[in-house]
Amino acid sequence: MARIVVGVTGGIAAYKACELVRLLVRAGHDVTPITTRGAERFVAAETFWALARKHPPEDPYPHLRDADLLVVAPLTAHTLARLAHGLADDLLAETALAHRGPVVLAPAMNTAMWEHPATQANLALLVARGAVVVGPEEGELGEGLVGMGRLAEPGEIARRVEALLTAPGGSTAGLAGLRVLVTAGGTREPLDQVRFVGNRSSGRMGVALAETARDRGASVTLLASNLQVPAPHGIELVPVPTAADLRREALARSDADVVLMAAAVADYRPAEPLTGKRPKDGELWTVDLVPTADVARALGAARRDGQLLVAFGAESGEEGLDRKRAMLTDKNVDLVVYNDVGREDVGFEAEQNEVVLIARDGERTVGKAPKRAIAAAILDEVERLREARG
């Protein structure tokens, strides 16, 4: 049993913190809720104490008690800024300032606030101090808009809390201290000055992998090919717009401990791209396409002892799955993640995915789930393979 302080700040998502407290208590933890005045506009403090199965303490200094972990969910932009700059103007802020154990933060706010440079800078400060960030997710927000900023589901927050509590030394599992290289997005191969040959990859899966690896203690570099989603904080970001750029930067970092090749790399590029813009003249435009370099094969050929390589493959049906099985040997990788792009509800541009994890000792299907959950399953498999090697 762990002693957990759950901080709840103002916002419509405060109601979800009730479920978080319930899950943590059910898991056997001693939970102390601390609500801000803003939070109590949405959910009464008495509700959280009832769910925690205890009475409010008479001690006026609960923030000075030893706690094993502090989780703040939801975390508003305002409280995030206060925590980043060490303010101590209410009980929750005082508790955070006095706390010396692991910290889990689950932000929730509107998209514009989340994407503002000030918010991202404040969050980067907290991450640099060791805070673990869960979410936010993309979805419907309190004001009826759809975008990034929705509070992560209570079950996911509780799972991350458990991972922190059970991992050695308070790290979030077996990636602590490792260098992880992730590729994400879709490459674009120029036809002329304004047009390109590309694909529908948004980069959401690769970003989820980068965030999850970061939260598990890894030092993460993300090679980003034309991301259509916000880049994660707390990692090294390297833009790689074309397949050639991606290959060059990946090989320059081929000594990483784990390489996750989630980017959709163009298989072909125009043989002779034009330097200017080709005018529209009603005539046919014939373009010769030539193969691009195989990034996964190049990394497989350059791999070093102890390194773990994960390739991703977008195909359709059983024939596509058979081709991905062959990648284990053909590309000299340890794990292949098969993504069926014949479905419209998962994969490219979707918020959810369903994959088959193919390793030499077997394979398993990870059912349809948000891409952050799929990322967690993939990294669980990476940790299993690393542990099996001894």
C-alpha positions as CSV (number, residue, x, y, z in Angstrom):
1,M,0.0,0.0,0.0
2,A,1.3,3.5,-0.9
3,R,0.4,6.9,0.5
4,I,-0.8,8.9,-2.4
5,V,-1.9,12.6,-2.5
6,V,-4.4,13.4,-5.2
7,G,-4.5,17.0,-6.1
8,V,-7.6,18.2,-8.0
9,T,-7.7,21.6,-9.7
10,G,-10.5,23.6,-11.3
11,G,-12.1,22.6,-14.6
12,I,-15.0,20.5,-15.8
13,A,-12.7,17.4,-15.9
14,A,-12.6,17.5,-12.1
15,Y,-15.4,15.0,-12.1
16,K,-13.1,12.4,-13.6
17,A,-10.8,12.7,-10.5
18,C,-13.5,10.9,-8.6
19,E,-13.0,7.8,-10.6
20,L,-9.2,8.1,-10.2
21,V,-9.5,8.3,-6.4
22,R,-11.9,5.3,-6.5
23,L,-9.4,3.2,-8.6
24,L,-6.5,4.0,-6.3
25,V,-8.4,3.2,-3.2
26,R,-9.6,-0.1,-4.8
27,A,-5.9,-0.9,-5.5
28,G,-5.3,-0.7,-1.7
29,H,-3.7,2.7,-1.5
30,D,-4.1,5.3,1.3
31,V,-5.4,8.3,-0.7
32,T,-5.4,11.9,0.6
33,P,-7.4,14.3,-1.7
34,I,-6.5,18.0,-1.8
35,T,-8.8,20.2,-3.8
36,T,-8.4,23.8,-4.9
37,R,-11.2,26.3,-4.6
38,G,-11.6,26.1,-8.3
39,A,-12.1,22.3,-8.2
40,E,-14.7,22.7,-5.5
41,R,-16.8,24.8,-7.9
42,F,-17.3,21.5,-9.8
43,V,-17.1,18.7,-7.2
44,A,-17.4,19.2,-3.4
45,A,-14.4,18.2,-1.4
46,E,-16.6,16.0,0.7
47,T,-17.1,13.8,-2.3
48,F,-13.4,13.0,-2.6
49,W,-13.0,12.3,1.1
50,A,-16.0,9.9,0.9
51,L,-14.4,8.1,-2.1
52,A,-11.1,8.0,-0.2
53,R,-13.0,6.4,2.7
54,K,-11.7,8.7,5.4
55,H,-12.6,11.9,7.2
56,P,-10.8,15.2,6.5
57,P,-7.8,15.5,8.8
58,E,-7.7,17.9,11.7
59,D,-4.0,18.5,11.0
60,P,-3.7,21.9,9.3
61,Y,-0.4,20.9,7.7
62,P,-1.2,17.8,5.6
63,H,1.4,18.9,3.0
64,L,4.2,18.3,5.5
65,R,3.3,14.6,5.8
66,D,5.4,12.1,4.0
67,A,3.7,10.8,0.8
68,D,5.0,8.1,-1.6
69,L,3.5,9.9,-4.7
70,L,1.7,13.1,-5.7
71,V,-0.7,13.0,-8.6
72,V,-2.5,16.2,-9.9
73,A,-5.5,15.4,-12.1
74,P,-6.8,17.4,-13.7
75,L,-4.0,19.9,-13.9
76,T,-5.1,23.3,-15.2
77,A,-2.7,25.7,-17.1
78,H,-2.8,28.1,-14.1
79,T,-1.8,25.5,-11.5
80,L,0.8,24.1,-13.9
81,A,2.4,27.5,-14.1
82,R,2.4,27.8,-10.3
83,L,4.0,24.5,-9.8
84,A,6.7,25.2,-12.4
85,H,7.6,28.4,-10.7
86,G,7.5,27.2,-7.1
87,L,4.6,29.3,-5.9
88,A,3.0,28.2,-2.6
89,D,-0.2,30.2,-2.5
90,D,-2.6,27.4,-1.6
91,L,-2.6,24.0,0.1
92,L,-2.0,22.0,-3.1
93,A,0.9,24.3,-4.2
94,E,2.4,24.0,-0.8
95,T,2.1,20.2,-0.9
96,A,3.8,20.0,-4.3
97,L,6.6,22.3,-3.1
98,A,7.2,20.2,0.0
99,H,6.8,16.8,-1.7
100,R,10.0,14.8,-2.4
101,G,8.7,11.7,-4.1
102,P,7.5,11.0,-7.7
103,V,5.0,13.4,-9.3
104,V,2.4,12.5,-11.9
105,L,0.7,15.4,-13.8
106,A,-2.4,14.9,-15.9
107,P,-3.0,18.2,-17.7
108,A,-6.5,19.3,-19.0
109,M,-7.3,22.5,-20.7
110,N,-8.4,24.0,-24.0
111,T,-6.3,23.4,-27.1
112,A,-5.0,26.9,-27.5
113,M,-3.9,27.1,-23.8
114,W,-2.2,23.7,-24.1
115,E,-0.3,24.7,-27.3
116,H,0.8,28.1,-26.0
117,P,4.6,28.4,-25.7
118,A,4.3,29.5,-22.1
119,T,2.4,26.3,-21.1
120,Q,4.9,24.1,-23.0
121,A,7.8,25.9,-21.4
122,N,6.3,25.5,-17.9
123,L,5.7,21.8,-18.6
124,A,9.2,21.3,-19.8
125,L,10.5,22.7,-16.5
126,L,8.5,20.2,-14.5
127,V,9.5,17.3,-16.8
128,A,13.2,18.3,-16.4
129,R,12.7,18.0,-12.6
130,G,11.4,14.5,-13.1
131,A,7.6,14.9,-13.3
132,V,5.8,12.2,-15.3
133,V,3.1,13.6,-17.6
134,V,0.0,11.6,-18.6
135,G,-1.8,13.1,-21.5
136,P,-3.6,15.2,-22.5
137,E,-5.5,13.4,-25.2
138,E,-7.3,14.6,-28.3
139,G,-11.0,14.6,-28.1
140,E,-14.1,16.6,-27.2
141,L,-13.4,19.4,-24.7
142,G,-15.7,21.0,-22.1
143,E,-16.6,23.9,-24.3
144,G,-17.8,21.6,-27.1
145,L,-14.7,21.9,-29.3
146,V,-12.6,19.0,-30.4
147,G,-8.8,19.1,-30.0
148,M,-5.8,18.3,-27.8
149,G,-6.4,19.0,-24.1
150,R,-8.8,16.3,-22.9
151,L,-7.8,14.8,-19.6
152,A,-6.4,11.3,-19.9
153,E,-8.7,8.5,-18.8
154,P,-8.6,7.8,-15.0
155,G,-7.6,4.2,-15.7
156,E,-4.6,5.3,-17.7
157,I,-3.5,7.7,-15.0
158,A,-3.9,5.0,-12.3
159,R,-1.9,2.6,-14.4
160,R,1.0,5.1,-14.7
161,V,0.8,5.7,-10.9
162,E,1.2,1.9,-10.4
163,A,4.1,1.7,-12.8
164,L,5.9,4.4,-10.8
165,L,5.2,2.8,-7.5
166,T,6.4,-0.6,-8.6
167,A,9.4,0.3,-10.7
168,P,12.9,0.1,-9.1
169,G,14.1,3.5,-7.8
170,G,10.8,5.2,-8.7
171,S,11.5,5.1,-12.5
172,T,8.6,4.2,-14.7
173,A,10.1,0.8,-15.7
174,G,12.8,-0.7,-17.8
175,L,13.7,2.2,-20.2
176,A,15.3,4.3,-17.5
177,G,18.7,5.6,-18.6
178,L,18.3,4.2,-22.2
179,R,18.6,6.2,-25.4
180,V,15.5,5.7,-27.6
181,L,15.3,6.8,-31.2
182,V,11.8,7.2,-32.6
183,T,10.7,8.0,-36.2
184,A,7.3,9.5,-36.8
185,G,5.1,11.0,-39.5
186,G,5.2,10.7,-43.3
187,T,8.0,11.7,-45.6
188,R,7.3,13.9,-48.6
189,E,9.3,13.6,-51.8
190,P,9.2,16.7,-53.9
191,L,7.7,16.7,-57.4
192,D,8.4,20.4,-57.9
193,Q,8.7,23.5,-55.7
194,V,5.2,23.1,-54.2
195,R,4.0,19.5,-54.9
196,F,5.1,16.2,-53.4
197,V,4.5,12.5,-53.2
198,G,3.5,11.7,-49.7
199,N,1.2,9.6,-47.5
200,R,-1.5,10.0,-44.9
201,S,0.5,9.4,-41.8
202,S,-0.2,12.1,-39.1
203,G,2.7,11.0,-36.8
204,R,0.3,10.4,-33.9
205,M,1.6,6.8,-33.3
206,G,5.2,7.8,-33.3
207,V,4.5,10.8,-31.0
208,A,2.7,8.5,-28.6
209,L,5.7,6.2,-28.6
210,A,8.1,9.1,-27.9
211,E,6.0,10.3,-25.1
212,T,5.6,6.9,-23.5
213,A,9.3,6.2,-23.8
214,R,10.1,9.5,-22.2
215,D,7.7,8.9,-19.3
216,R,9.4,5.5,-18.7
217,G,12.7,7.3,-18.1
218,A,14.4,7.1,-21.5
219,S,16.3,9.9,-23.2
220,V,14.3,10.2,-26.5
221,T,15.1,11.6,-29.9
222,L,12.2,12.0,-32.3
223,L,12.9,12.2,-36.0
224,A,9.8,14.0,-37.2
225,S,8.6,13.8,-40.8
226,N,6.0,16.4,-41.3
227,L,4.0,15.9,-38.1
228,Q,0.3,16.7,-38.2
229,V,0.0,16.6,-34.4
230,P,1.9,18.7,-31.8
231,A,5.4,17.5,-31.0
232,P,5.9,16.2,-27.5
233,H,7.9,18.2,-24.9
234,G,10.9,16.9,-23.1
235,I,12.6,15.2,-26.0
236,E,15.1,16.1,-28.8
237,L,13.2,16.9,-32.0
238,V,14.9,16.6,-35.4
239,P,12.9,17.5,-38.5
240,V,13.4,15.0,-41.4
241,P,11.0,16.0,-44.3
242,T,12.2,13.4,-46.9
243,A,13.3,9.8,-46.8
244,A,16.9,10.8,-47.5
245,D,16.8,13.2,-44.6
246,L,15.4,10.4,-42.3
247,R,18.0,7.9,-43.4
248,R,20.8,10.3,-42.8
249,E,19.7,11.4,-39.4
250,A,18.7,7.8,-38.3
251,L,22.1,6.4,-39.3
252,A,23.8,9.3,-37.4
253,R,22.0,8.0,-34.3
254,S,22.2,4.3,-35.0
255,D,23.9,3.7,-31.7
256,A,20.6,4.2,-29.7
257,D,19.7,1.4,-27.3
258,V,16.2,1.1,-28.8
259,V,15.0,2.2,-32.3
260,L,11.3,2.5,-33.0
261,M,10.7,3.0,-36.7
262,A,7.1,4.3,-36.8
263,A,7.5,6.8,-39.6
264,A,5.7,6.0,-42.9
265,V,8.7,6.3,-45.3
266,A,8.0,6.8,-49.0
267,D,9.0,3.8,-51.0
268,Y,9.5,5.9,-54.1
269,R,10.5,9.4,-55.0
270,P,10.4,11.4,-58.3
271,A,13.6,10.6,-60.3
272,E,14.0,14.3,-61.4
273,P,12.1,16.8,-59.3
274,L,11.6,20.2,-60.8
275,T,13.3,23.2,-59.3
276,G,10.3,25.5,-59.9
277,K,6.6,25.0,-60.0
278,R,5.3,23.2,-63.0
279,P,2.4,25.3,-64.4
280,K,-1.0,23.7,-65.0
281,D,-1.4,23.5,-68.7
282,G,-3.9,20.7,-69.3
283,E,-1.2,18.3,-70.6
284,L,-0.4,14.9,-69.1
285,W,2.5,14.9,-66.6
286,T,4.5,11.7,-66.6
287,V,6.7,11.3,-63.6
288,D,9.3,8.5,-63.3
289,L,9.5,7.2,-59.7
290,V,12.6,5.5,-58.3
291,P,12.9,3.5,-55.1
292,T,14.1,5.4,-52.0
293,A,16.7,3.9,-49.7
294,D,15.3,1.3,-47.2
295,V,15.8,3.0,-43.8
296,A,14.9,-0.1,-41.7
297,R,17.3,-2.3,-43.7
298,A,20.1,0.2,-43.3
299,L,19.6,0.3,-39.5
300,G,19.4,-3.4,-39.4
301,A,22.7,-3.7,-41.2
302,A,24.3,-1.2,-38.9
303,R,22.9,-2.6,-35.6
304,R,25.3,-3.2,-32.7
305,D,25.2,-5.8,-30.0
306,G,22.5,-5.3,-27.4
307,Q,20.5,-3.0,-29.6
308,L,16.8,-3.6,-30.1
309,L,15.1,-2.6,-33.4
310,V,11.4,-2.3,-34.0
311,A,10.0,-1.9,-37.5
312,F,6.5,-0.9,-38.4
313,G,4.6,-2.1,-41.4
314,A,1.4,-0.8,-43.0
315,E,-0.3,-3.5,-45.1
316,S,-3.7,-5.1,-45.6
317,G,-5.0,-8.5,-44.8
318,E,-3.3,-11.9,-44.3
319,E,-1.0,-11.5,-47.2
320,G,0.3,-8.2,-45.8
321,L,0.7,-9.9,-42.4
322,D,2.8,-12.6,-44.0
323,R,5.1,-10.0,-45.6
324,K,5.6,-8.3,-42.2
325,R,6.5,-11.6,-40.6
326,A,9.3,-11.9,-43.2
327,M,10.7,-8.5,-42.1
328,L,12.1,-10.0,-39.0
329,T,14.8,-11.7,-41.1
330,D,14.8,-9.5,-44.1
331,K,15.4,-6.3,-42.1
332,N,17.3,-7.9,-39.2
333,V,14.9,-6.4,-36.6
334,D,13.7,-7.8,-33.2
335,L,10.0,-6.8,-33.4
336,V,7.6,-5.9,-36.2
337,V,4.4,-4.0,-35.6
338,Y,1.8,-4.8,-38.2
339,N,-0.8,-2.2,-38.9
340,D,-3.8,-3.1,-41.1
341,V,-4.4,0.0,-43.2
342,G,-7.3,-1.6,-45.0
343,R,-9.5,-0.5,-42.1
344,E,-10.8,3.1,-41.8
345,D,-11.3,3.0,-38.0
346,V,-7.6,2.5,-37.1
347,G,-4.2,3.4,-38.4
348,F,-3.4,6.4,-40.6
349,E,-5.1,9.7,-39.3
350,A,-7.1,7.8,-36.7
351,E,-6.9,8.3,-33.0
352,Q,-7.0,4.6,-32.4
353,N,-5.1,1.6,-33.6
354,E,-5.0,-2.1,-33.6
355,V,-1.8,-4.0,-34.3
356,V,-0.1,-7.3,-34.3
357,L,3.2,-7.6,-32.5
358,I,5.5,-10.1,-34.3
359,A,8.6,-11.4,-32.6
360,R,10.7,-14.4,-33.2
361,D,9.2,-16.2,-30.2
362,G,5.6,-15.6,-31.1
363,E,3.1,-12.9,-31.9
364,R,0.0,-11.3,-30.3
365,T,-2.7,-8.9,-31.3
366,V,-3.2,-5.7,-29.4
367,G,-6.9,-4.9,-29.7
368,K,-8.3,-1.6,-30.8
369,A,-7.4,1.2,-28.4
370,P,-6.1,4.8,-28.2
371,K,-2.7,5.1,-29.7
372,R,-1.2,6.0,-26.4
373,A,-2.4,2.6,-25.0
374,I,-1.0,0.9,-28.1
375,A,2.3,2.6,-27.5
376,A,2.4,1.3,-24.0
377,A,1.8,-2.3,-25.2
378,I,4.6,-1.9,-27.8
379,L,7.0,-0.7,-25.1
380,D,5.9,-3.4,-22.8
381,E,7.0,-5.9,-25.5
382,V,10.3,-4.0,-25.9
383,E,11.0,-4.4,-22.2
384,R,10.1,-8.1,-22.3
385,L,12.5,-8.7,-25.2
386,R,15.3,-6.8,-23.5
387,E,14.7,-8.8,-20.3
388,A,14.7,-12.1,-22.2
389,R,18.1,-11.3,-23.5
390,G,19.4,-10.9,-19.9
